Amino acid sequence: MEHEHFNHSHPVTDSLHAYKVGMGAFNEKMPELVHRFNQFTETCFQEGTLTKKEKQLIALGISLYSQDEYCIIYHTKGCLDQGCSEDEILEAVGVCAAFGGGAALSQGVTLVQQAVQELNQLKQ
């Protein structure tokens, strides 16, 4: 029962859950579109010349540059899931800030660091 109740002290995991719920509802209405989108993105993130880890770091940078909070959280989690250290993630934030300036950096020093902390606590 506790897992179904939202705890506002976990905004990162609440956002991940909200995305999952929203995608589930969209999937009920547009199953073919969701299926094809998922196939495409799974292909994009497969191991290739670039590792899955490198691809997640790229996706995090693009998410920061585009100011997409759901994707910032999702790809921060993807980076951690692929074995990125906090230092590697923060270095990617720095590279992104070279292109996206203060807007990218502000998300990196707030949302990304919060996501790393919250998601690492869940692993323990």
N, C-alpha and C positions, 0 to 999 in steps of 0.2 A: 504494500500500500504506500509506503514511504517513497518509492521510486516514481509513483504517478504524480506526486505533489511537487510543484515547483518550489525551489528554495532560492529566493532572490539574492542570496549570497554567492550564487554560482552563475553569473551572467553568461559565461562562455559556454558551459554545457547546456544552459537554457536555450541559447541561440542555436546550438547544434540540434537540439531536440525540436525547436520550432521549425527549422529548415526541413528536418526529416518528416515532421507532421505535414507541413505544407506541400512537400514533394509527394507524399502519399496521397493527399487529396487531389493534387494535380494529376497524378498517375491514374486515379479512378476515372477522371474525365478525359484524359488524353494519353491512353496507354501506349499507343503506337509511337507517338512523339517521344515520350519518356524512354521507351525501350531503345529507340534509335539513338537518342542523345546519350544514354548510358553506354551503348555499344561504342559510339564514337569516342567518348571521353576515356573509357577503359583502354581503347587502342592507343590514344594519345599518351596515356600514363604508363604503358607497358615498358618493361626494361628493354632498352635498345642500345644504341651507341651511347646515349645518355642513360645514367642509372635512374631508378625511380626516385632516389634521394635528390639528385640534381634537378629532376623535373618538378619535384615538389618545391624546391627552393625558387625555381623560375616562376612557378605559379604563385608563390607567396609574394614575390616581387611585383608581379603583374597585379595581384589583388590589392597590394598597398598603393600602387600607382593609380589604380582605378577607384580607390577609396570604397571598395566593396567589403563591408564589414563581415558579412556571412562568409565570404570566400577567404578573407584574412584569417578568420578563426579556423575554417575548414582546412586550409593549407598549412597553417601553423601546426595543427594536429597531424596533417599528412607528413610534415617535416619530422616531427617527433616520432611518428610511427615508423618512418624510414631510417631512424637512428641518428638524426641530426642532433648535435649538441646545441645548447643555448647560444654558445659563441658563434656557431655556424649560422644560426638563424639571425642573430643580431648583426652579423657581418652582411648578410643578405639585405637586412633593413638599411644598413649604411649605403650599400650600392644603390638601392632603390631611391634613397634620399638624394643621391647625386643627380638623379633624373627628376624626381617628384618633389624635391624641396621640402619645406616645412610641413606640408600636408601629409606627405608620405612618412616623414620622420615622426610626426605627432601620433600617427596610428601605430608606428613601430614601438615608440617608447611607452605607449599606454596599452592598447589592445593586444599587441603581440606579446609583450612581457606579461600581461595579466593572463593570457591564454597559456603561455608556457608554464607559469606558476600553477595555475588551476589544473591543467591537464597532467602535469608531473605529480601533483598531489594525489590525483585519482589513481595513478599507477602504483602508489605505495600501499 
